[in-house]
Structures are given as structure tokens and as C-alpha cells.
Amino acid sequence: MIINAVDQIKNIKNFAFRVRKNILEMAVAAGAGNAHFGGALSITEIVSTLFAYQMKIDKKNPKWEERDRFILSKGHACLAYYAALCEVGYISNNKLKTFEKNDTDLLGHPVINRNLGIDFSNGSLGMGLSLGIGVAISSKKKKKNFNVYVIVGDGECNEGSIWEGAMAAPNFKLDNLYVIIDKNNFQQTGSNKEIMNVGNLKDKWSSFGWYTVELDGHNIQELYNFFKESKKIDKPKAIIANTIKGKGFSFSENNNDWHHSILSKSFYEKAIKELKKE
Amino acid sequence: MDINEKSIKIWSTIGSRATLGIAALDLAKEIDNLMILTCDVSTSAGLDRFRKTYPEKYLDLGIAEQNMIGVAAGLASENFNVITTTFAPFQTMRCCEQIKVNIGYMKQKICMVGIASGLALGTFGYTHCCIEDVGVLRSIPGMTIISPADSLETVKALRAAVKSENPSYLRLTGASNNPIIYNQDYEFKIGKSITLKEGKDITIFCAGSMVHQSLEAAKILETRNVSSKVVNMHTIKPIDKLAIEDSCNSELIVSVEEHNVIGGLGSAIAEHKSSLKKSPKQLFLGIKDTYSKGGNYKFLQEKHRLTPDKIAEDILLHIK
């Protein structure tokens, strides 16, 4: 049993290591089918901290009514999500290999499947926060006391519907709602600055009435420290997580060619060599 | 709730929008997990009393329809029985992709109510009219679409839709002083059309506000020795296929709708009719794929030839 912070952090790090490894396995198994590689690697530590530490889940029952809810609004980063669900035990290793294959349950964007721990379908950007608000209101109305975690992209913040949700959540006093903004500074065809400058996201979310914090989205200690203390905060929480698109591998870090790309056997082998266990 | 001569008259006078609020109050008494979501239109949707009586079952999302559908889907995913409502164009098209993903693809059961659809708000222009909603939503798999003929049918359709397992869209047409089609209680079943008048020469399929107009047109046609069957096709999706098959002995099938002739009731009928070995010609009456100059409801119904005399006139041109 994990009892102290040191062990908890070590546990999250190991979880993240295995998530990153499974991202590689899925991406290489997808073969000629491209996989959204960069944006999955940028959320690996965030997803791992949520699933390995922060979220209240029952490893034996993905449908447990009291569970915290997770919504991957930037659905294209589902490699990290599926890998995390595999670590939890909801998705088998064999099933992971069906990623983007015909008739699979694991498409390139999540499709609702509660037996696998996938609570919502996502993929069209800008929709997950609104879902999260509905679920967070449900938690309050049913007095279930579960939290809702939504991961959105910084590019996704181009979508107007994100700001409809950003305005609504503080209005409904949803202190059980967390939005983690994966600020990897890129979107599909270029940097945020080149395509649509999202400006100062911390100021923007703060001005909408959110408790806002900025941290290193790959630093598990920082993520852990924030989440551990966050329950005391009586507002919806927006975490601006500074991340690196393609994090973990020399060829993909901050290289937007890896937004959506084929992981060839040679790149896979290179990546496996670079994969470090802390 | 009491359905009697008096209540039917009151609902007719106040129109289907205000009746919606009364029907919702009644549903809230028996459905614990009911939630009604609006976008700053509680007064227009007749929900002011509901808002005061059941504040815990009411959420106003402000002027943000995309967020409303997302929040509705989040609530529905946690087993709330959700009704959303705002003006028809904003209820259906502003948030169309949210409807596709959250209600269609993800199969979250929500009952959407589009108020003042069709041409009722003609003086406001076509931003507020809605002649596209059926066409747009009919292409989303799994969506039930109902267009009630009068205020009583609005009450019955809302109840049926809320109690159904499937997502749905209620298209409310007409204004206040909504003509009465049903002067007493009757059986309403989603997907099962109702023949309001028998006739041997032609069959008129109609929905919403056009049911009254079609019944009146049939009276004019009788004076010209044309016997018309009038069918209230209140459910546009799933369409009542049997009723279409039964009409194939008619000399002419007519569809009458306060909607673009592309994509609506007429199209739904034609899609099934085209699969039948033998079927008569179909006359599509509705808005002929155009945004006309605006004006009041009566003016626009005249302009688009959706008044009883114009409907009768157009039908007479198409029968031998």
C-alpha cells in the first residue's frame, strides 16, 4: 500500500513510463495509419497523475457511480487516454493493439464505452467542457461529491464554445470541476502564434472567474502538489499546464511534424531506446 | 393533467409556446429527475412559472446554445431527463454539431423543443424564422422529430417525447390563437399518424400549423368535387410508412409543410414512396427553397401559398 508522497510520486512516474511506452506500441501497431502522437505525449504526465493518483476510481468497476469523471475534450490525444485505461485495467493489452483498426472500440477519437472506462465520445474540438459542466452539476444535484476533470488543448481554446463553458462554470459555482489546458504551444498546422494567438491563457481563465494556476505539465511533483491541495479551493479550477508537444523523444519534441504522423519501425526503435525509467 | 373543453380552449388561445410551460409544470410533478434548460428565453417559452416553481429543475445557460446542448448531454449522461428549449433556429442550427455528437453519436437522450418554428416570427426576418430545422435534424441518426398540430398535441407530444427512450426534437409552429384540431383527448403515439378526414381522391399529408390549413383546404376542395383524405403526420421521423402505403390508391399525394420543400415532411414521404412499386405523383407544398422578403405570419403564409385557398388552388392545378 502506498503511504507517503515519495512513493506516490514514484508510482505516478512508473505509470507515466508505461503510458508513454504503450503510446509507442499503439502508434507503431497503427502502421500506415497515422496517429496523433505529439498531443498524446504532451498530456502523458497529466493523465498519469489523474489516473494513478488524483481521481477516485474503482479498478474493478469502471461504472462505479461515485467515480470521478474524466473527459478528454482534445479527443485526438486518445493514445494517452487508452494507455492510461490499460494501466488501470479497463482495457487489455491485446485490445490496445486494435487501435484504429477496422471495427475497433478504440478509434482515433474516443467513443463512449463505459465498460472500457470511456464515459464520453469526443473528437470535435470545443465540446468537452460543456459536457463536464453538465456532469459537475449532476454531481452537485445528486450530492455524489465526485469531481470532473476535463483536458482541453491550447489550440482548442480557439473554439468559441470553450468560452461559453468558461463563462458558465463559475456562474454555477462548480468547485468540483477541473480544466487542464495542455499548453504545448502548437496546433495542427503551426504554432499558436502563427495560427491563432491564444494570448495569456492564465489571465483569460482568471478573468472568467476560475481559480487559475500555471505549472509544468511534465513535472509530476508539481502536478501532485497542486492536486493534493486543490480540494480546498472553492472555485472551478483551470490549470495551465506548460507542456512540450511530442515530449519524451528527441525527434518529436517541439516538432509539429509529429502532430499526426506514422511511427515507423525505425523511429519506434529509436524511441524505445530513448525511453527512460526514472 | 386535466384535458377538457376548457383547458383545450385556454391552450389554444395562449398558443403552443405558452402551453409548453404548462405541460412542463405537469411533468415536473411526476418526473423527479426532470431538468429544463433554456438560453435566456424563459418568458418566450412560457417557462416563467416553471422557473419560480421548480428552480432546482431549471437551468438558464444564457445566450449560449452550444454550451446548453453540451451541459444537457452531461446531465443526460448522469440519468437526468432533460428538455432543452429556445427559438427553433438557435435550438437546432447554432448548436447543430453539438446535437450530432452529443445527442446523435453519443446517444444521450434529450428532448429538444424548438419554439416559434416556421414563419411565425416573420416580422423579425429569417434569422428568427425556421424553415430548415427538420431537414437538418432528419439527417442525424436516431433523432425523433415531432411537429404537433395544435396546443393539445403539443402537450401530448412533449409527454410522449420525455417518456421515450430516444432523443427527440419537438417543432412548435403556429402563434397564439392556435386553431384547435383536437377538441377532446385522443391517443397520441410517436410514429403513428392520425387520419383526421377520410377521402377517396387525394391524400394530403401535413404537420404542425399546416394541419388546420389542410383541413380547411379540403373543405374548399369538396366544393369542387375533390374528396381529400387529410392525415396528420405529426411524427416526421420515424415516418409512418404504412400510412404512405395506404395512400397509394389516391390520385395524388400532397405534402403540406411550413418548411422548405427540401428536406422536410415532403422529402420524408417521397423517400419511402420511391421504394414502392406503384405510387401516385406527389405535390410538394411548402417554402420553395427561398428566403423571401419578410412580413407578418399571415403575409408570409399567403406569400408561400400556404393558406387554405392557395393550397386548394395548387392542388386543383395538379389533378386531372
Interface residues (C-beta under 8 A of the other chain):
Chain A: V111 I112 D119 F120 S121 N122 G123 S124 G126 M127 G128 L129 S130 L131 G132 I133 G134 V135 A136 I137 S138 S139 K141 K142 G160 S161 E164 G165 M167 A168 N171 F172
Chain B: E56 L59 L61 G62 A64 Q66 N67 M68 I69 G70 V71 A72 A73 G74 L75 A76 S77 E78 F80 E97 Q98 V101 N102 Y105 M106 K107
